[in-house]
Amino acid sequence: MKKNFLKAAFCLTLMASVSTVYVSCSSDDDETVVTNPEAYANPNDWKGEIPAGVNLTLDASKTYKLTGKLSVLDGATLTIPAGTKIVVSEGANYLMAERGSKLFINGTASAPVVFEGANPIPGSWGGIVVLGKAPSNRSASGTSTSELGDKIYGGTDKTDNSGSISYVVIKHSGYKYNPEKEFNGLSLFGVGSGTKVSYVYVTDGADDAVEFFGGNVNADHLVLLGVGDDSFDWTEGWQGTAEYVYASRKKEYLNATEPGNRGIEADTQDTDPNTTFGNGASNPTIKNFTLIGNTKGSESQALKLRAGTNGKFDNVVLANFSTGIDFQTMRTHDWFKSGSYMTNISFVNIGTNWKWSTSTSDTVTNPDLSGVFTTNTSATGAGSGTSLPDWAKGWTGLTSFTPADAGN
């Protein structure tokens, strides 16, 4: 009785005096009591782990300096309120929400959450990584190990909920920690449809802006500008929906050696394009997209559909790329030949509208895929053709963006 009284008094004092951390306190004597909550959210030196049982909410009036790797562990919750700014030290530093945790980035149109590199150049830090329990097609169990952080992700819960990401700005991400592996702006590993991803702006990063590794998460209202590799990437059987995406290379990219590659790079799985594990083939629904490129580099392709990917596309504007749609592998070929899965496609200043790229597993040479898509010169894409749509203005800090800003 005395023990519980003292515990309750401690909890009340803790919650009244520390605004950055909230700990659930009950009469359960097995519950963990955090005796030094500042250790999990030191604004001047933030890194380490947020353990199970901790519900941590940051203070939006403070600027947090992320100085190392930060992991939200299974059973923990991190909430980042509107208007919070996080400055990340240069290096392999990132924010990771591990499988079974919750991450809530609660930005608003008037007060987005901002992550940026302390050194404002592409690739200065890792980015945001979320690991869920939805299927990856890497194994029969639906699980795999992330290439970023070497953590387990995936499973069988397609509706898994890892939290919510809304109105967030991610700058200078894409750190390369070895010649084969780079971080992205936002990496979603086996994330389920119960997770919200909405209004995300990734700019001036060194690798991909957003990449989906399996899972069933949906995303909407994404602005992806000036990254060094692909704007939008999926693999491992992703089967979500993405709507209202405005993506472009930039004319004055901060890293001149990486002008940006594809608008979309789409795979089912790089080692087995015919896998039936997990969700099977990648098969997302892609609607209301604008993809703007330039002709620099050898991978100036608006849509690279390969490694067995399927998909459904509608109202897509492709502008200023050398190639509009590049198809590869027989599974991809057979899918798009089997139905009307590509409608209202607008080609604007595209060198070659489509082509078939033969891979070693293909048995048909140069098949006719000209009839698999329907064109519409009036397609609006993300909302305003090739111009920046109204929904992308303000919270991104942008007031306009046109194909001339991407250049050639």
N, C-alpha and C positions, 0 to 999 in steps of 0.2 A: 504494500500500500504506500509506504513512504517512498519506495523506489519509483513507482509510477508518478507520484506527486512531483518528485524532483525532476523527473524526465519531462513532464508536461510543462513545468515552470521553465526549464531550460529551452524547450522548443518555442514557447511564447516569447521569451527574451530574444532568442536567435532570430525569429522571423520579424520581430519589431525593430531590431538593430541592424540587420543586414538586408539591404534591398535587392541584392543581386542574386540571392539563392533562396529557394523555397524548398523545405524538406517536409514531407508528410510525416506527422507525428501522431501516433495512436497509442493505445494501451498495450500493443504487441511488444513484449520485451525483446523479441528477436530482431526488431527493426533497427537498421543501422542509423546512428545519430552522427551527423557531420559536425565535428568539433572545430574545424578550421575551414569554413566554406570559401574564404578568400583564396585558398590554394587552388580552387577550380576555376577562378575567374579573376586573376590578377591582371588588371588592364595594361600594365607595363611589361608583363612577361607571361603571356598566356600560351600554355602548351600542356602536354601530358594527356591524362585520361579523366573522363567524367564517369565514375563507376555506377554500377547498378544501384537503384534506389534513390539516386540524386536527381532532383528536378531543378535545373539551373536556368535562371532567367537573367539575361544581361541587362545592364543599365544603359539606356539609349543616350544618356547625357555624357557618356564617356567614350573615348576612342580606345579600342582594344588593339594592342600590338601582339599579333600572333607570331611568336618567335620560334616555333617548332611544330612538330606534328601534334594534332589534337584529335583524339578519338572519343566519340560518344559510345560507350560500351553497351552491350545487351542489357536492357532493363533501365537504362538512363534516358533522360529527356533534356534536350537543350532548346531553349526558346530565345530567339533573337528578335527584339521588338523593332517596330518601325523607326527609321532614322538612325539606327546604329551604324557606326563606321568601324571597319576592321582593316588594319594595315598589316601586311604580312611581310616578314623579313625574307630576304632573298635566300633561296635554297629549296630543298625537298620538303617544304612545309605545306601542310594542307589541313583541311577540316574534313574528318571522316565520321559519318554516322554508320556504325556497324550494325550488322544483322540483329534485329530485335530491339533496336533503340528507336528513339523518335527525335526528329529534327524539325523545328518549327521556325522558319524564317518569315516573319510577319511584317514585311514591308508594305507600304501603301503607295498610291500614285503620287501623293504629295510628300512622302517621306520614305523612299526606298532604303533598303539595307545595302550598304556598299562595301565590297571587298576590293582592295587594291594592293599592288605591290609597293613595298617601301622603296624599291628601285623600279621606277615606272617604265619598264621595258618588257616586251613579250617574253614569257617563259621565266619570269623571276620567282614564281612560286607555283605550288601544285594545283590549287583549285579546290572544288567541293566534290566530295565522293559520298555516295549513298549506297549502302548494301542492303538488299531486301531478301525476302523469302519466296519470291516468285521464280518460275522455272528458267534455268539456262539449259541450252541443248548440248552442253559440253559433256554431260554424263547421264546415265540412266536414272540417277537419283534426282536430277535437276539442279545439282549443286556444282560449284566450281570454286577456284581460288582466284581472287582478283589480281590482275597484273599490277595494280596500284596498292601497295601495302600488304600483299600476300594474305588476305583475309578470306574466310569462307563466305560465300553468298549463294543465293538461289534456294530452291526447294520445290514445293508443290502448291504453295498458297498464292494463287493468281491475284487474289484481292488483298494481299498483305498491305498494311498501312505503315509507312515509315515517317509519316508526318506531313508537312506542308511547306512548300517553297513558293513564295509570292513576292513580287516586286523586289528583285535583287539585281544588283549590278556587280559583275565579276570582271575585273580588269587585270591584265598582265599575267594571266595564268599560263599553264602548259610547260612546266619545268621538265627538262630532260635529265633523268637521273641515270641513264645509261644509253648507249647508242640505239638500243632496240625499244626502249620504253619512255614514253612521255605522258605526263598528266594532261588532262583536258580542262576546259573551264568548269563544266558540270558533267560528272561521270555517274551513270545510273546502272548499277549492277543488280540484276534480278529484282527490280523494284516493282511492287504490285500496284494494281489499279486503285487501291485505297489511298494512295499517296497523291497529293496535289502538287503539280508543277505548272505555274502560271505566271506570266510576266517576268521573264528572265532576260537580262541583257548581258551578253558576253562580248567583250571587245578587246582588241590588241593582245590576243593570246598567241602562243607559239605552236600549239597543236590543234586539235579539234575544239570547236566551241562546245558542242553537246554530243555525248555518245551514249547509246543504249546498249547494254550487254544483256540480252534476254529480257525477261520480265513482261509486264502488261500495263505499265504505267502510261498514263495519257499526259500530254503536254500541250499548252496553248499560249499564244502571244509571246513569241520569242523573237528577240532582235539579236542577230549574230553578225558582227562586223569586224573585218580585218584580222582574221586568225591565220596562222601560218600553214595550216593543213586544211582539213575539211570543215565546212560549217556545221553539217548535220550528219551524224554517223550512226549506223546500227549494225548489230551482229547478234549471234547466239539465240535467234528465235524471238526477237522482240515482236510483240503483237498488240501494241497500243495504238492510240490515235494521236496525231499531231495536227493542230489547226492554227492558222494565223502565224506564219513564220516569215520573217523578213531577214534575208541573209545576203551578205555581199562581201567581196574583196574590197580593199581600199586602194586608192591611187597612191597615197602617201603612207604606205605601211611602215610601221616603226622598225621592222626588221627586213631590210631590203633583200636578204638572201632567201627569204621565204615569202613569196608573193601570195601564197594561198593556193589551194588545189581545188577540190571538187565542191560543188554546192552540197550534194548528198553522196556519201559513199555507203553502199548498202550491201550487206552480206547476210547469209544464213549462218555460215560458219566457215572459217578459212580452211580448216583441215578436212572437213567432211560436209560439202554442200548439200548432200542428200540425207543428212541425219534425220532420224525420227524421234530423238530424245526430247524431253521437255516439251516445249511448244511446237517442236518440229521446225518447219521453215519459218523464217521471219516473214511476217505478213501484216505490216502496219497499214493504217488508213492515213493517207497524207492529203490534206485539204487546205486550200487557201494559202499557198506558198508563193513567195517571190524569191528567186535565186539570181543574183547578179554577179558576174565574173569579170575577168579580163583575159587576154590571150597569152599572158606570160606563163612560162613553165610548160612542162610536158603533160600535165594532168588538168588542163583547162576543160573540165567536163561538168556540166550542170548536174546530171544524174548518172552515177556509175552503179548499175544494177548487176550484181555479180554474186558468185559463191552461193548460188541456189536461192537467192532471195525472191520472195513474192511481194505483193503490195497492191494497194488500191490508191490511185491518184486522181484528184479532181481539182480543177481551177488552179493551175500552176503556171506561173510566168517564168520563163527561162531567158536570160538576157546576157549578151556580151561574152559568151563562152565559145571556145573553138568547136566543141561538140555539145549538142543538147542532151541526148540520151545515148548511153553506151551500155548495151546488153551483153551479158556473158554467162555461160554455163547453160546446159540443157534444161535443168530444173526451172531456171528463170525463163528461158525461151518458151517452154511448154506451158508455164503458168499464164504468161501474157498472151499467148496464142489461144488459150482456152476460153477467154471471156473478155468483156469490156471493162478493163481495169484501169484504163488511162483515158480520162475525158477532160475536155476543155483545157488543152495545153496550148500556150502561146509561146512562139519562138520569136525573140526579138534580137536581131543582129547576131545570129548564131551562124558559125561557119558551116558546120554539118549538122543537120537536125538530129540524125540518129545514125548509129552504126552497130554492127555485130562484131564483137571481138572474140575470136576463137580461143578457147583454152584447151589444155591438154586432154580434158575429159569430154570435150564436145564431139558428137558424131555427125553433126550437120554443119556443112561449110557454108557461110554467108546465107543463112535463111532469110526469107522476106518477112520483116517485122514492120513494114511500113503501115500495115493496117491495124496495128494493135493500139494506136492512140488516135483520138479525135482532136483536131485543132480548133481554137477559138481565139481570133485576134482581139476579141473584147474581154478576154479573161482578166479579172481584177487581181488575182493572186492574193496577197496578204491584205489587200484593201484598196490600193491606189495604183495598181499596175507596178511600174518600176520606181515610183516615188515613195518616200517614207509615209506609211499610213498614219492617220490621226492617232490611233491607239498607241503608237510607238513614240509619240512626242511627249515632252515634259518630263516624265519620270526617268527617262534615259539621259536627260540633259541635251537631247537633240531637238532641233526645230525643223530640220530638213535633211534629206539625203537623196541624191539622184544618181543615175548610172554614170554621169560625168565625174562624180567623185570616186568611182571605181577605176576608170581609165583603162588604158591598154598598154 
